[in-house]
Amino acid sequence: MHVPTAEATTMRLFAETAYRAAGFKPAKVRSMGRGMLRMAGLFMPGAKESIEMLYQFERDFIVDSRKFSERFGMLATPIEEGVASAVEWFRRQSG
């Protein structure tokens, strides 16, 4: 379970948000199918290992923290704000 979340998003939208916050050009997000992952897995262990997790990306993965927020009275930080804060923190750390 992933909680809390302020709004639903996709990996593509998340990557675009992160690139924008970091001041980079728009993200080029592409996907690899099972066959390509198997081939890449010959050279990249991470690609081979990700095949078993593909089910998470074959259908929409909806995360809803409404019940968490109602129970604990906590609201999530909006994605734009959280990503901008993380980028700023990283910049301070890397001086």
Order of alpha helices (4+ residues) and beta strands (2+ residues): alpha-alpha-alpha-alpha-alpha
